[in-house]
Amino acid sequence: MLQNTSVTQNTALDFLNDFAHQLGSREIDLPPFPDVYAKILDALNDPDLSMEQLARIVTVAPDLCVRILLLANSALMNRAGVDVIDIGVAVTRLGITAVRNAAAAIATRDMFDIPKGSPVRHKLDALRAMSVKTAAYAYFMATRSDQSSIKDDAMLTGLLHNVGSFYILSKVEKYPELIDEELTRSWVPGISCALIANWGFSEPIAKAVDEQNLTEASHFGRTNLNDILIASKLLAQLSNSGSPEAAIAAMEWDSIPALPRLGITAENISQIIEESTEEVESFVSALG
């Protein structure tokens, strides 16, 4: 038993040292963003980019076009209930940042693709599904908060918060011990943050991802991405729970200040989950 523990610890140390070395040398052993999505994300940084130009750019990625149309017609993004079938109209409805988020979601999915026969494929698929659901709740909660202007960044934060887990699972063949979730859980925020920063996403998004497990942290001022991510992760977990009532009853509400900041209480949390179900599930279907 002691020998196995020692082997696991040595493997973990080797993995973390290897990752730290790659960060220091700016040579992270990652497949790059697929070229087509890298070009799209680069184009989205152009402040003079028009909706018409953006619509033309995304047509080179058929999968992205499909996801954009599904997302534009989802209950979360189409509250008027008017469906669109034209990519130009869909892009205009979503806006540049939401298109960026869809591109990032597909790109990270393709980067960390694992063969279907792999023993970790099911776990990877479950983590991806949870990330998309967290993103949906993040968008929903940001929209109904005092910070609706950050709803698109909240969505991207939810999509990327677990990317460190994807990276870890992609290394299981080299480091089999990494399949142990108990071993790697505490690494995920830091690795996710490092990857997000390396890809050039904004500092507030990286910071919120890095601090996602600091649920007892409090701050002055308005609601921020940290609050939204902490709350949306909890909502996603509760919505997947077979017995959310028991989980809600066992929660230590005073230790999660993000919840009252977003108007979430023991009395209304079940109602919030119920009211958001259609919108969340439609978003998951669009990007899942």
Buried (B, 14 or more C-beta within 10 A) or exposed (E): EEEEEEEBEEBBEEBBEBBEEBBEEEEBEBEEBBEBBBBBBEBBEEEEEEBEEBBBBBBEBEBBBBBBBBBBBBBBBBEEEEEBEEBBBBBBBBBBBBBBBBBBBBBBBBBBBBEEEBEBBEBBEEBBBBBBBBBBBBBBBBBEBEBEEBBBBBBBBBBBBBBBBBBBBBBBEEBEBBBEEEBBEEBBBBBBBBBBBBBEBBEBBBBBBBBBEEBEEEEEEEBBBBBBBBBBBBBBBBBEEEEBEEBBEEBEEEEBBBBEBBBBEEEEBEEBBEEBEEBBBBBBEBBB
